[in-house]
């Protein structure tokens, strides 16, 4: 760690920031300001070295299976072509399209039909419009970490594409995550696998969430439950039993429950008695299109609360999407604004359930800090937030650490489909963590002796205390 910042050093930095000179000779003032800047820089460097050497537990990704990536390298299947287009297929694509890229041209840059140079010709005009955002900064930081290039240009896009393709082989996930990004292990929410990924086992590197979107919170048809039932479901009691069976089968193997129903509905999951929802459930089985929105919501509310009962029984933390929407031109901001307010009834009704509220509920992050401070069972996850708005994420962490208990925050989740974009996201997160800690030191809110333990806690220890990876590995016989 760097030298302790004394009063004179702090005044020098503060005076420089506020534009207030010290009384006396101007050259003395400049010298003091310069000394303050050197101390501040040294402190940041020392903190960054500590943060850089501390492994993350990555609490949220959406990775394709590594075996799928390897096989699709030559099969020209449904994953993006292994070239520079891959780097723009998730999140960066939203900023590009908000900047004017057409959906037709976006499909071209992830297809197998064009060369890297042809793709870059399409991308580059829009890239220049939005290169300032966290999404595009993440692309550059990943390119730097993986391929040694500061940026993508017409002159290096083919070379980078060749490296992307050559790197795709069995074991490349471990190399990128452990050796380059310094990530201990990753929790994956499988968007392509429905309720739970059964195609591969968990390991010391990856484990999987159990998704409740299709079976409860956003259920639209009983068929999504029927696939887990030996007989066709006709009653609510059978639906509940099927949910119990799902948790019995996957609960021991799951690291957590994950639900992103906030994209499609309010998070107001009200208590609905079984007998009150039975008539609507009968209609749901026989003719789901005949349901009113209120009846469908009542069914979803009832089934999701059943999932929460099961999650609590199996000691599974419940991760809930809150805040900002992925994509573009679709966000219902009024619903986003109410996410945390709507969740209060669940948080109170399930006091023994650990609720992990994701993405700092951006742009309503102050409300999330208040929730974590006030409710014993509410935790904050900073996944995705570092690239949505790096500056706000840094401020959020700084404010969280002087407000809520430090054990209630997880500081990294890349939230990506392609593993290649995680190193850049991790670099941005490490910078933000180092900045937040340094500012707390400089402002006197944090003591230097507390920094190593705090950094380890928020980057690693909290996840180990909250998510039971040894239990998961035991269920797989590892």
Secondary structure, 3 states (H helix, E strand, C coil): CCCCCCHHHHHHHHHHHHCCCCCCCHHHHHHHHHHHHHHHHHHHHHHHHHHHHCCEEEEEECCCCHHHHHHHHHHCCCCCCCCHHHHHCCCHHHHHHHCCCCHHHHHHHHCCCCCHHHHHHHHHHHHHHHCCCHHHHHHHHHHHHHHCCCCCCCCCHHHHHHHHHHHCCCCHHHHHHHHHCCEEEEEECCCCCCCCCCCCCCCCCEEEEEECHHHHHCCCCCHHHHCCCCCCCCCHHHHHHHHHHHHHHHHHHEEEEEECHHHCCCCCCCCCCHHHHHHHHHHHHHHHHHCCHHHHHHHHHHHHHHHHHHHHHCCCCEEEECCCCCCCCCCCHHHHHCHHHHHHHHHHHCCCCCEEEEHHHCCCHHHHHHHHHHCCCEEEECCCHHHHCHHHHHHHHHHHCCCCCHHHEECCCCCCCCHHHHHHHHHHHHHHHHHHHHHHHHCCCCCHHHHHHHHHHHHHHHHHHHCCHHHHHHHCCC
